[in-house]
Amino acid sequence: MISLVDLTAQYHSIKEEIDSAVLSTLESGHFILGPQVVKFEESIAAYLGVNHAIGLASGTDALVLALRALNIGTGDEVIIPAYTFFATAGTVMSVGAQPVFVDVDPQSYQIDVSKIRSAITPKTKAIIPVHLYGHPAEMDPILEIARENHLKVIEDNAQGLGAEYLGRKTGSFGDIACLSFFPTKNLGAFGDAGMVVTNDPALAERMRMLRTHGWKKKYYSEEVGYNSRLDALQAAILQAKFPHLDSWNEKRRELAHRYNEKLGSSGIVIPVEREWGKHVPLVYCPLGKT
Ligand SMILES: Cc1ncc(COP(=O)(O)O)c(C=O)c1O
């Protein structure tokens, strides 16, 4: 049987770098947050061109913390694409809000921006575009609609690390963006891991508090928070893998082009890369046969 993803192949290609990162973390005695996490947070912030990055336990937690930091809860509505991973909708519901589904463009799989306005009601608080399969959502119209209607934008960039919209990295557009380092992602940990990024210092501070029980000062909870800290081993592994991210994404692009060439004439509707976007195909997902 050929497995869909062989995660050990990537490990073996950079085994020495990973092993040395793991061993030095074991020797360091820092296992939760600490210098390894700070270093990785700085790497991602610089890569995306944002001011604050906060390492968390998962991409799902990243969405929860983003929603909580923006005070989204009971009675609120959040616009999300109708086609996404469960967590985009599940986290909205977990904070007590209602997801409102907007259909997607069937070729790019991204939220159909022409259908967002009609989904807005007085209860709408935010839009969550999802850069699904590593293709960017169409950010300019989304940001314009959000501005006009006083809505927040949370990018779900769990699948899009390295993707670009008009030459700028996804994850750098929204009030907050959420990343996942689930093992099969473009940059994958050896376990669960996630991150939120923002340019807003107040939102960054709130999410830092929320990831550790709502603490501003140790043991003093300002509000009810979570235990959602990125651990040092995952950060060290991710930092070791990080310099390879762009070349791995290029390889994904190259393979997708090869599939497109071979499948394009077969009647199968192949995935598109819109002219305004750079696709980093996390998943190669043809639409099916015409
Ligand atoms: C679009 C999307 N959002 C959110 C998540 C949640 O991330 P995690 O699995 O790290 O909790 C995922 C990952 O599986 C995802 O693909």
The ligand as a Gaussian input file, in Angstrom:
#p B3LYP/6-31G(d) Opt

LIG

0 1
 C       -8.316000      25.080000       7.819000
 C       -7.917000      24.568000       9.176000
 N       -8.253000      25.276000      10.272000
 C       -7.913000      24.882000      11.501000
 C       -7.201000      23.717000      11.703000
 C       -6.911000      23.269000      13.093000
 O       -5.558000      23.060000      13.348000
 P       -5.059000      21.960000      14.401000
 O       -5.253000      20.626000      13.785000
 O       -3.609000      22.315000      14.599000
 O       -5.844000      22.142000      15.650000
 C       -6.797000      22.969000      10.597000
 C       -5.959000      21.769000      10.752000
 O       -6.155000      20.664000      10.703000
 C       -7.182000      23.391000       9.300000
 O       -6.857000      22.683000       8.220000

